[in-house]
Amino acid sequence: MNKFFNFLLIFFFVNNCSLDTKTGFWSKSEKLKSEKTIIEKEIFQEAKIYEKEFNPQLKIKLKSNFKNKSFINNLSNNNGIVKFNGDLKEVSKYKFSKISKFDYFQPDLLLTKRNSIIFFDDKGSILNFDENSKLIWQKNIYSKTEKKLKPILYFDSNEKYMVVADNIAKYYAIDINNGELSWSKNNIAPFNSQIKIFKDKFFVIDFDNILRSYSIKNGEEIWNFKTEKSFIKSQQKLSLVVNDNRVIFINTLGDVSAVDLSSGNLLWQTPTQSSSIYENSFSLKNSDLIAENKSIYFSNNKNEFFALDERNGIVKWKQAINSNLRPTFADGLLFTVTMEGYLSVLDARNGNIVRMTNIFDVIKNYKKKNVEPIGFIVTKNKIYLSLNNGKLIVVDITTGKTTDIIKIDSEKISRPYVLNDNMYIVRDNAILKLN
C-alpha cells in the first residue's frame, strides 16, 4: 500500500504541468507562459479612443526656460519650450519646384548651426538659403533618370558636413560651406528615417528595418543592426534618438530597439504591437521618439502612448492617447494633440491625463472629419499646431483653448520650425518665414 501511495506521489509531481492555475503547482514553463500572456494583455489590450474633455478648467503655466536652438542637431528629438513671440505675419518666401509626393512623406526642414535653412525640390536639388530667404548655394547630384524618380531627402548636419539619405537608396555627404559633394554611395534598400549625426558617425534606417551606422568621413558602413521586416513597405518616416552611448529606434512593426552606439550590439528590444498588427503594419503610424527624463516617449494612431525605461526598455506606463504627432516634454509634462483634435497634457511620471481640451471646437462641424493635425511646437504661453488643410491653430497653454486660426495655404503644411525667433513653415512648393 505504501509503495502504491509513493508511486502516486511521484507520478503527481512529475506530471504537475497538467494542473490548472487553481492548484498552485505550476511548472516553470507554464508559469512563464502565463506571465507572458498577462504581459501581452497589458501591453496590447485595445482601449476606446478618448473623445471628451477632462479637467478643462485647469490652468497650466510653464516655468522652465526655452531650449536654445532645439531644432539644430537635436539628438533627443524633444524641442521642449521654444522661443517664439511673433505675430505670425509673413515676412518672406522662397519658392521651388512643387514636390508632388509632399502629402505622403514627412520630409524635415534642416536648420543648421550657421543659421541657414536647407530643403529640397521635386528633382532632388538641395537648396541652402539664409534667414532672409537669400539662396547661398544649390546642389543636385542626381542623374536625369534619378531626377525623374523625384527623390525624397532626409538630412542632418554638423559644422562641416551635411549628410543626405533618400528613398531611392543613395546616401552622400556635402560640404556645408559651399555645397560641394564629398562622397556618394548606394545602399541595398532605400531609406525612410531621420538621420542623426554623433561625432564621426551618422545613423539612419532603411526600408528593410535595418539601422545602419556610417562614417561621415567616407561613407563606409561601420555596423548594421537588423530587425524584422514588414511584408508591405510602409512609407512612414521612422524615428531614432541618440543618448548615453545608445541609439534607440523604432521600426515599421512598432518594435523599439536600443543598440550600443560603438558596436551596434543589441542592449534591449521591446515590441509594442501584437502579432495581428504585424500583418497590417502598413496602417501603423508611430510618432517620433523623444528621449527625456531617462525615458523614451512616443505614441501611435492605434490609441497608444508609451513611456519606456531608456536603460532596459521596460514599459513604465501606457495611456490611451490616439496620436502620431511628436510629443513635447516640458516641466514634467507631456504635450500632444490627438487625431480627433484634443490637446492632451499628461504627467510624465505615470501617464495620468492632467487635462484634455477640444481645440477643434472652433472648426465647423462639416469640415472636421477631413481635418488632421500635422505637428506642433510649445512656447512659453502658446502652442502652434499645423493642419493638413493649410491652417495654423494658435492655442493658449493656460486655458487649453484655441485663440486664433491662421490660413497659411489651402493644402497640407509642415509642422512649425523656429530659428532665432522666426517661424518657418514648409508647403509643397515654398518655405514661408513668419515673425
C-alpha positions as CSV (number, residue, x, y, z in Angstrom):
1,M,0.0,0.0,0.0
2,N,2.8,2.4,0.9
3,K,4.6,1.6,-2.3
4,F,1.4,2.3,-4.3
5,F,1.0,5.6,-2.4
6,N,4.6,6.6,-3.1
7,F,4.2,5.8,-6.7
8,L,1.1,8.1,-6.9
9,L,3.1,11.0,-5.3
10,I,6.0,10.6,-7.8
11,F,3.5,10.5,-10.7
12,F,1.8,13.6,-9.3
13,F,5.0,15.7,-9.1
14,V,6.4,14.6,-12.4
15,N,3.2,15.4,-14.2
16,N,2.2,18.5,-12.3
17,C,2.4,20.6,-15.5
18,S,-1.0,19.4,-16.4
19,L,-2.6,21.1,-13.4
20,D,-4.6,24.2,-13.8
21,T,-3.9,27.6,-12.3
22,K,-6.0,26.9,-9.2
23,T,-3.7,24.1,-7.9
24,G,-0.7,26.3,-7.3
25,F,1.6,23.6,-8.6
26,W,2.7,25.1,-12.0
27,S,5.7,24.0,-13.9
28,K,8.3,26.7,-14.7
29,S,7.4,26.6,-18.4
30,E,3.7,27.0,-17.7
31,K,4.3,29.8,-15.3
32,L,6.3,31.7,-17.9
33,K,3.6,31.1,-20.5
34,S,1.0,32.6,-18.1
35,E,3.2,35.6,-17.3
36,K,3.8,36.2,-21.0
37,T,0.1,36.1,-21.6
38,I,-0.6,38.6,-18.8
39,I,2.1,40.9,-20.2
40,E,0.7,40.7,-23.7
41,K,-2.7,41.5,-22.4
42,E,-1.4,44.5,-20.5
43,I,0.6,45.9,-23.5
44,F,-1.6,45.0,-26.4
45,Q,-5.0,45.4,-24.9
46,E,-7.1,47.9,-27.0
47,A,-8.8,50.9,-25.4
48,K,-11.5,53.2,-26.5
49,I,-10.5,56.4,-28.1
50,Y,-10.9,59.3,-25.6
51,E,-13.1,61.9,-27.2
52,K,-14.1,64.2,-24.4
53,E,-12.6,67.0,-22.3
54,F,-11.0,66.3,-19.0
55,N,-10.3,69.0,-16.4
56,P,-10.9,71.8,-18.9
57,Q,-10.9,74.4,-16.1
58,L,-7.4,73.5,-15.0
59,K,-4.9,76.3,-15.6
60,I,-1.4,75.4,-16.7
61,K,1.7,77.7,-16.7
62,L,5.1,76.6,-17.8
63,K,8.1,77.8,-15.6
64,S,11.1,76.4,-17.4
65,N,13.2,78.5,-19.8
66,F,13.1,77.8,-23.5
67,K,15.6,75.5,-25.2
68,N,18.1,77.3,-27.2
69,K,18.1,76.3,-30.9
70,S,16.4,73.0,-30.2
71,F,15.8,72.3,-33.9
72,I,19.6,72.1,-34.6
73,N,21.3,68.6,-34.3
74,N,18.7,67.6,-31.7
75,L,19.7,64.0,-30.7
76,S,16.8,63.6,-28.3
77,N,14.0,64.9,-30.7
78,N,12.5,66.8,-27.8
79,N,12.1,70.5,-28.7
80,G,10.9,71.5,-25.2
81,I,9.8,75.1,-24.8
82,V,10.6,77.0,-28.0
83,K,11.4,80.8,-28.0
84,F,8.9,82.5,-30.3
85,N,6.8,85.6,-29.7
86,G,5.9,86.7,-33.2
87,D,2.7,88.0,-34.7
88,L,2.7,85.4,-37.5
89,K,3.0,87.9,-40.3
90,E,4.5,86.5,-43.5
91,V,7.9,88.2,-44.0
92,S,9.4,86.3,-46.9
93,K,9.0,83.3,-49.1
94,Y,11.4,81.0,-51.0
95,K,9.7,79.1,-53.9
96,F,10.9,75.9,-55.5
97,S,9.5,73.3,-57.9
98,K,6.5,71.6,-56.4
99,I,7.1,68.3,-54.5
100,S,4.4,66.0,-55.9
101,K,4.7,63.5,-53.1
102,F,4.7,66.1,-50.3
103,D,1.4,64.7,-48.8
104,Y,2.7,61.1,-48.5
105,F,6.1,61.7,-47.0
106,Q,7.3,63.7,-43.9
107,P,10.5,65.5,-45.0
108,D,12.0,67.8,-42.4
109,L,13.4,71.3,-42.8
110,L,17.1,71.3,-41.8
111,L,18.2,74.2,-39.6
112,T,22.0,74.5,-39.3
113,K,24.5,75.8,-36.8
114,R,25.3,78.5,-39.4
115,N,21.8,79.8,-39.1
116,S,20.9,78.7,-42.6
117,I,17.9,76.7,-43.8
118,I,18.1,73.7,-46.1
119,F,15.4,71.9,-48.1
120,F,15.0,70.3,-51.5
121,D,12.8,70.5,-54.6
122,D,11.0,67.9,-56.7
123,K,14.1,66.9,-58.6
124,G,16.3,66.4,-55.6
125,S,18.1,69.8,-55.8
126,I,19.3,70.8,-52.3
127,L,18.6,74.5,-51.5
128,N,20.6,76.3,-48.8
129,F,19.4,79.8,-48.0
130,D,19.9,82.3,-45.2
131,E,17.4,83.7,-42.8
132,N,16.3,86.3,-45.3
133,S,15.4,83.7,-47.9
134,K,18.5,84.5,-50.0
135,L,20.0,81.5,-51.7
136,I,23.5,80.6,-50.6
137,W,24.1,77.6,-52.8
138,Q,22.2,74.9,-54.7
139,K,23.3,71.4,-55.5
140,N,21.9,68.4,-57.4
141,I,23.9,65.2,-57.7
142,Y,21.3,63.1,-59.4
143,S,21.3,61.8,-63.0
144,K,18.4,62.5,-65.4
145,T,16.9,59.1,-64.7
146,E,17.1,59.6,-60.9
147,K,15.6,63.1,-61.1
148,K,12.5,61.5,-62.8
149,L,12.1,59.4,-59.7
150,K,11.6,62.6,-57.6
151,P,13.7,61.6,-54.6
152,I,12.7,62.5,-51.1
153,L,15.6,63.6,-49.0
154,Y,16.4,63.3,-45.3
155,F,19.2,65.4,-43.8
156,D,21.4,66.2,-40.8
157,S,24.5,68.4,-40.5
158,N,27.4,69.4,-38.3
159,E,29.9,72.2,-38.5
160,K,31.5,70.8,-41.7
161,Y,29.2,68.3,-43.4
162,M,25.6,67.8,-44.4
163,V,24.7,64.1,-44.8
164,V,21.8,63.1,-47.0
165,A,19.9,59.8,-47.4
166,D,17.0,59.3,-49.8
167,N,14.2,57.0,-50.8
168,I,16.0,55.7,-53.9
169,A,18.8,54.2,-51.9
170,K,21.5,56.9,-52.3
171,Y,23.4,58.5,-49.4
172,Y,26.1,61.1,-49.6
173,A,27.9,64.0,-47.8
174,I,28.1,67.6,-48.9
175,D,30.4,70.4,-47.7
176,I,28.1,72.6,-45.7
177,N,30.0,75.7,-46.6
178,N,29.9,75.5,-50.4
179,G,27.7,72.6,-51.4
180,E,30.5,70.6,-53.0
181,L,30.0,66.8,-53.0
182,S,32.4,65.0,-50.6
183,W,31.4,61.4,-51.4
184,S,28.3,59.4,-52.6
185,K,27.3,55.8,-52.2
186,N,24.4,53.4,-52.7
187,N,22.6,51.2,-50.2
188,I,20.8,47.9,-50.9
189,A,17.5,49.4,-49.8
190,P,16.0,52.9,-49.9
191,F,16.0,55.0,-46.7
192,N,12.9,56.2,-44.8
193,S,14.1,57.7,-41.5
194,Q,15.5,60.6,-39.6
195,I,19.3,60.9,-39.7
196,K,21.4,61.6,-36.5
197,I,25.0,62.7,-36.5
198,F,27.1,61.9,-33.5
199,K,30.8,62.8,-33.6
200,D,32.3,61.0,-36.6
201,K,29.3,58.7,-37.3
202,F,25.8,59.1,-38.6
203,F,22.8,56.7,-38.2
204,V,19.9,56.0,-40.5
205,I,17.2,53.3,-41.0
206,D,16.3,51.8,-44.4
207,F,13.1,50.2,-45.8
208,D,14.3,46.7,-44.6
209,N,14.1,47.9,-41.0
210,I,17.9,47.9,-40.7
211,L,19.7,50.5,-38.6
212,R,23.0,51.5,-40.3
213,S,26.0,53.3,-38.8
214,Y,28.2,55.1,-41.4
215,S,31.4,57.1,-41.2
216,I,30.9,60.8,-42.1
217,K,34.4,60.9,-43.5
218,N,34.0,58.4,-46.3
219,G,30.5,56.8,-46.1
220,E,31.9,53.4,-45.2
221,E,29.5,51.2,-43.2
222,I,30.7,50.7,-39.6
223,W,28.0,48.3,-38.4
224,N,24.3,47.5,-39.0
225,F,21.6,46.0,-36.9
226,K,18.7,44.1,-38.5
227,T,15.2,43.9,-37.2
228,E,12.2,42.1,-38.5
229,K,10.9,43.1,-41.9
230,S,7.3,44.0,-42.7
231,F,5.5,42.4,-45.6
232,I,4.4,45.7,-47.1
233,K,6.9,48.6,-47.3
234,S,5.4,51.4,-45.3
235,Q,6.1,55.0,-46.4
236,Q,6.2,56.2,-42.8
237,K,9.4,58.1,-41.8
238,L,11.0,56.2,-38.9
239,S,12.5,57.8,-35.9
240,L,15.7,57.4,-33.8
241,V,17.3,59.1,-30.8
242,V,20.9,59.1,-29.6
243,N,21.6,59.3,-25.9
244,D,24.0,57.9,-23.3
245,N,26.0,55.9,-25.9
246,R,22.8,54.3,-27.2
247,V,21.0,54.6,-30.5
248,I,17.3,53.9,-29.9
249,F,15.0,53.5,-32.8
250,I,11.5,52.2,-33.9
251,N,10.8,50.1,-36.9
252,T,7.7,49.8,-39.1
253,L,6.3,47.0,-36.9
254,G,6.4,49.1,-33.7
255,D,9.5,47.3,-32.2
256,V,11.7,49.7,-30.2
257,S,15.4,48.6,-30.0
258,A,18.4,50.1,-28.3
259,V,21.9,49.3,-29.6
260,D,25.4,50.2,-28.4
261,L,26.5,53.3,-30.3
262,S,30.0,52.0,-30.9
263,S,29.5,48.3,-31.7
264,G,25.9,48.0,-32.8
265,N,25.2,45.2,-30.3
266,L,21.7,44.9,-29.0
267,L,21.0,46.2,-25.5
268,W,17.3,45.7,-25.4
269,Q,14.2,45.4,-27.6
270,T,10.6,46.0,-26.8
271,P,7.7,45.1,-29.1
272,T,4.7,47.4,-28.7
273,Q,2.3,45.7,-31.1
274,S,0.6,42.3,-31.2
275,S,1.2,39.8,-34.0
276,S,-2.1,40.8,-35.6
277,I,-0.6,44.3,-36.3
278,Y,2.4,42.7,-38.0
279,E,0.1,41.6,-40.8
280,N,-1.3,45.1,-41.2
281,S,1.8,47.2,-40.3
282,F,1.2,49.5,-43.3
283,S,-1.6,51.2,-41.3
284,L,0.5,51.7,-38.2
285,K,1.8,55.2,-37.8
286,N,4.1,56.0,-34.8
287,S,5.1,59.4,-33.7
288,D,8.8,60.4,-33.4
289,L,10.5,59.1,-30.4
290,I,11.7,61.6,-27.8
291,A,14.2,60.9,-25.1
292,E,13.9,62.8,-21.8
293,N,13.9,62.1,-18.1
294,K,15.6,58.7,-18.6
295,S,12.6,57.6,-20.7
296,I,11.5,57.1,-24.3
297,Y,8.1,58.6,-25.1
298,F,6.1,58.1,-28.2
299,S,2.5,57.4,-29.4
300,N,0.7,56.0,-32.4
301,N,-2.6,56.0,-34.3
302,K,-3.7,52.8,-32.6
303,N,-4.7,54.8,-29.4
304,E,-1.5,54.1,-27.5
305,F,1.0,56.4,-25.8
306,F,4.1,54.7,-24.3
307,A,6.8,55.5,-21.8
308,L,9.7,53.1,-21.9
309,D,12.7,53.0,-19.5
310,E,15.6,54.1,-21.6
311,R,18.0,51.8,-19.7
312,N,16.2,48.5,-20.2
313,G,13.2,49.0,-22.4
314,I,10.6,48.1,-19.7
315,V,7.2,49.7,-20.3
316,K,6.8,52.3,-17.5
317,W,3.2,53.1,-18.4
318,K,0.8,53.1,-21.3
319,Q,-2.0,55.6,-21.9
320,A,-5.0,55.6,-24.3
321,I,-4.0,58.6,-26.4
322,N,-4.6,58.5,-30.2
323,S,-1.8,60.5,-31.8
324,N,1.1,60.0,-34.3
325,L,2.5,63.5,-33.6
326,R,5.9,64.1,-32.0
327,P,5.2,64.8,-28.3
328,T,6.9,67.5,-26.3
329,F,8.3,67.2,-22.8
330,A,8.4,70.3,-20.6
331,D,8.1,70.9,-16.8
332,G,7.5,67.2,-16.1
333,L,4.5,67.3,-18.5
334,L,4.0,65.7,-21.9
335,F,2.1,67.6,-24.6
336,T,0.5,66.0,-27.7
337,V,-2.6,66.5,-29.9
338,T,-4.9,63.6,-30.8
339,M,-6.1,62.8,-34.3
340,E,-9.5,63.9,-33.1
341,G,-8.3,67.4,-32.2
342,Y,-7.8,67.2,-28.4
343,L,-4.8,68.9,-26.8
344,S,-3.6,66.3,-24.2
345,V,-1.4,67.1,-21.2
346,L,0.0,64.1,-19.4
347,D,2.0,63.6,-16.2
348,A,5.3,62.2,-17.5
349,R,5.9,60.2,-14.3
350,N,2.8,57.9,-14.5
351,G,1.0,58.8,-17.7
352,N,-2.1,60.2,-16.0
353,I,-4.1,62.7,-18.0
354,V,-3.8,66.1,-16.4
355,R,-6.0,67.9,-18.9
356,M,-7.7,67.4,-22.3
357,T,-9.3,70.3,-24.2
358,N,-11.0,70.2,-27.6
359,I,-9.0,72.6,-29.8
360,F,-11.0,71.7,-32.9
361,D,-14.2,73.1,-31.5
362,V,-13.7,76.3,-33.5
363,I,-13.7,74.3,-36.8
364,K,-17.1,74.0,-38.5
365,N,-18.7,70.5,-38.0
366,Y,-19.0,69.7,-41.7
367,K,-15.2,70.1,-42.2
368,K,-14.0,68.4,-39.0
369,K,-13.8,64.9,-40.5
370,N,-11.3,65.9,-43.1
371,V,-9.0,67.9,-40.8
372,E,-5.9,66.2,-39.3
373,P,-3.2,67.7,-37.1
374,I,0.3,67.6,-38.6
375,G,2.7,68.8,-35.9
376,F,3.1,71.4,-33.2
377,I,5.6,73.4,-31.1
378,V,5.2,74.5,-27.5
379,T,6.3,78.1,-26.5
380,K,6.1,79.7,-23.1
381,N,2.4,80.7,-23.5
382,K,1.1,79.2,-26.7
383,I,1.0,76.1,-28.8
384,Y,1.2,76.4,-32.6
385,L,-0.4,73.5,-34.4
386,S,-0.3,73.0,-38.2
387,L,-3.1,71.2,-40.0
388,N,-3.5,69.2,-43.3
389,N,-5.8,71.9,-44.7
390,G,-3.1,74.6,-44.6
391,K,-4.2,76.3,-41.4
392,L,-2.2,77.1,-38.3
393,I,-4.0,76.9,-35.0
394,V,-2.9,79.0,-32.0
395,V,-3.7,77.6,-28.6
396,D,-3.4,79.3,-25.2
397,I,-1.5,77.0,-22.9
398,T,-3.0,78.3,-19.7
399,T,-6.6,77.5,-20.7
400,G,-6.0,74.9,-23.5
401,K,-8.4,76.9,-25.8
402,T,-7.9,77.9,-29.4
403,T,-7.4,81.6,-29.7
404,D,-6.7,82.0,-33.4
405,I,-6.7,80.2,-36.8
406,I,-4.4,81.5,-39.5
407,K,-4.5,80.4,-43.1
408,I,-1.0,79.6,-44.4
409,D,-2.1,77.6,-47.5
410,S,-5.0,75.6,-48.9
411,E,-3.3,72.2,-48.6
412,K,-1.0,70.3,-46.2
413,I,1.7,72.3,-44.5
414,S,4.6,71.1,-42.3
415,R,4.9,71.4,-38.6
416,P,6.4,74.8,-37.5
417,Y,10.2,75.2,-37.2
418,V,11.8,78.1,-35.2
419,L,15.2,79.7,-35.7
420,N,16.3,82.9,-34.0
421,D,12.6,83.8,-33.1
422,N,11.5,83.3,-36.7
423,M,9.0,80.7,-37.6
424,Y,9.4,78.6,-40.8
425,I,6.7,76.5,-42.4
426,V,7.1,74.3,-45.5
427,R,4.4,73.7,-48.1
428,D,4.8,71.7,-51.3
429,N,6.4,74.5,-53.3
430,A,7.7,77.0,-50.9
431,I,9.2,77.8,-47.5
432,L,7.4,80.6,-45.6
433,K,9.1,82.8,-43.0
434,L,6.8,84.3,-40.3
435,N,7.5,86.5,-37.3
